[in-house]
Amino acid sequence: MRAQLVAALRAVIVLTALVGIVYPLAVTGVAQLAFDDQADGSLVERDGQIIGSSLIGQPFDGDEWFHPRPSAAGDGYDAMASGPSNLGPTNDELLDTVVDRVDRYRDVNGLAAREPVPVDAVTASASGLDPHISVANARFQAPRVARARDLDVGAVLRLIDDHTEQRVLGFLGEEAVNVLEVNLALDEAG
């Protein structure tokens, strides 16, 4: 009995060291060598200050900015409370929220009452922290942003095109615009 207990204890110690220390250190080391930027969280710096991550959505208020998707994470864009609202497509609360968001989106962007609105403009992603919006969503917002910044709409549309991320491997997912990156490009444009 004692021999079995000692063997079991020895196995726990060895496996804890391997799986709890050696393996995580090895994976972290390989990630730092091969994917340095991604391993550190894809942090975005401006003037030596970290202002966000290109992988985590954050709020932008005001007409001079492209607005991100709505967030259901905590009180909104809370990376510590990432997750969806868990409301189903027939839930009255979700339907009322979407109707309100559609009306607000049309109002903020100067769209006609019957103008279609991109679905990502009025619904949160599964994580509640998606940093991307659809190209259609960005294009609907372009005239508002151009007016607020006193820029030519064509220049803003070119910025959208320049910051459109293509489909993964050319066929997975959809083209998307990273809100943080396009807003930073707007600041640099004037």
HELIX and SHEET records of a PDB file:
HELIX    1   1 ARG A    2  ALA A   17  1                                  16    
HELIX    2   2 LEU A   18  VAL A   22  3                                   5    
HELIX    3   3 TYR A   23  ALA A   34  1                                  12    
HELIX    4   4 ASP A   36  ALA A   39  1                                   4    
HELIX    5   5 ALA A   79  ALA A   81  5                                   3    
HELIX    6   6 ASP A   92  ASN A  109  1                                  18    
HELIX    7   7 VAL A  119  ALA A  121  5                                   3    
HELIX    8   8 VAL A  135  ARG A  149  1                                  15    
HELIX    9   9 VAL A  153  ASP A  162  1                                  10    
HELIX   10  10 VAL A  179  ALA A  189  1                                  11    
SHEET    1   A 2 LEU A  43  ARG A  46  0                                        
SHEET    2   A 2 GLN A  49  SER A  53 -1                                        
SHEET    1   B 3 HIS A 132  SER A 134  0                                        
SHEET    2   B 3 ALA A 176  ASN A 178 -1                                        
SHEET    3   B 3 THR A 164  GLU A 165 -1                                        
END                                                                             
